[in-house]
Amino acid sequence: MPKLIKNGEIVENIYHWQQDTEEAATTNSIIPAQKWLTEKESIGSVAGIWLEAGDGVEFLQNVDLNQFQVIGINFPAFTDGRGFSYARLLKERLNYQGEIRALGNFIPDQLGYLLRVGFNSFQFNEEVDLEKALKLHKPFSIAYQGDVSDPRPLFMRR
């Protein structure tokens, strides 16, 4: 079974990131959000949905997101920063409290920044060494700016 980094540990990946839209969804599938939106009545229960870059999060405003154990955000390229914004919006505006998983082409050097905007699990491409990536999980002991876990800047935390 593939592994991923979740909450600072390397763990078994219990969910299946379903990229083939023709594949049947199961209760442990993370399916494309657009597929779920158009077929939710016939799909049944799934573990979660994943957002493609360009999907945005506005279409999820009237959806009970707590029905999903995980929401994945796909990074088509490590230079595509839209996923950072999507995670922060899910946490702050849509009040999603579940797992937010980074998927696709992001790099271990981005972990610290991904954590700050709300990601808590990371499903890397197969060629990434998870042990080495885990060392970059918390690259800074303290940050001046606020983030999703504590929006106060450092001077207000003293």
LUMLUM-153063 format. One record per residue (C-alpha): residue in one letter; x, y, z. Coordinates in steps of 0.02 Angstrom, whole numbers, plus 32768, in hexadecimal, padded with zeros to 4 digits. Layout:
N
aXYZ...
// end
This chain:
158
m800080008000p804580AC7FD4k807A8123805El806881DD807Bi8092826180FCk8001828D816En800982F8820Bg80C782EB8210e80D3822E81FCi80E881B2816Ev8048814A8169e7FEE80D080F7n7F8281228073i7ED480DC8092y7E7F81418009h7E89812B7F4Dw7EA581C97EE6q7E3281A47E53q7E7381FE7DBAd7E1881947D39t7D6981DD7D2Ce7D2681397CE4e7D5D80D57D7Da7CD280A67DF6a7CD981047E9Bt7CE580A77F40t7CD880DE7FF5n7D9580F97FFCs7D9F815D7F59i7DD282127F48i7D7682427EA9p7D7E82DE7E3Ca7D1183677E87q7CBF838C7DE0k7C8E82D47DCCw7C4582D27E7Cl7BE583727E59t7B91832E7DBCe7B7882797DF7k7B6682867EB5e7AB982367EB6s7AF681997E5Ei7BA8818B7EA2g7B7E81697F58s7BF5817F7FE9v7CAC81AA7FC5a7D3E81D58037g7D57827D7FE4i7D6A82EB7F4Dw7E00833B7EFAl7E0E83E47EA7e7E6A84037E05a7EC984A57DEDg7E4B851B7DA0d7DB384D07DFAg7DB385527E84v7D5085347F23e7CBB85A87F06f7C4C851A7EC7l7C5F84C47F71q7C1285537FD7n7B6985007FEDv7BAE844F8003d7BBF83FB80ADl7C7B83DA80A1n7C7E83798143q7C3482E580E6f7CE382CC809Fq7D7282848105v7DEF82CF808Bi7DF783568007g7E8A83487F92i7ED583D57F2En7F3783A87E92f7FD384097E64p7FEE83F37DA7a809B84437DBAf80FE84777E53t80FB85297E10d803C85307E14g800B858A7EB4r7F4D85817EA5g7F4784EA7F19f7F8E85537FA7s7EFC85CC7F97y7E7C853F7F8Aa7EB884F1802Er7EB08595808Bl7E0285BA8047l7DC5850D8078k7E00852A812Be7DD585E28145r7D3D860680D9l7CEB855C80C8n7D1B85218177y7D528474813Eq7D9B841781D3g7DCE83728181e7E6E833A812Bi7EB083A7809Er7F2783418032a7FA683837FB5l7FAB83187F19g801683177E7En80AE837C7E4Ef80E183DC7EE8i818E83CB7F35p81CC83A87FE6d821484587FF3q8161849B7FF2l81278437808Bg813E84C38109y80D8853A80A0l805284B8807Bl803E849A8136r802685538157v7F91856080E1g7F3784C78126f7F79842780D5n7F948398814Es7FB9830680D9f802C82F58044q802182727FBCf80C282867F5An80EE823C7EB3e814081917EC4e81F281CD7EA7v81F3823B7F44d824D81F27FDBl81D0820A806Ae825681FE80F1k82B4829180A5a821282F18087l81DF82D8813Dk827A83388174l823283D0811Ah818783BD816Ck81A3844B81E8p823684AD81A3f821A85438216s81FC853D82D0i81A185E482CCa815D86598247y814087138253q809F871281EEg7FFE86C08225d7FBA862581CFv7F1D85B981D3s7F48856C827Ad7F6C861382CFp7F4586B1826Br7F9E872582E6p8048876982B2l80DC87448324f80D887EC837Fm802587C783B9r8054871883F7r80D287598476
// end
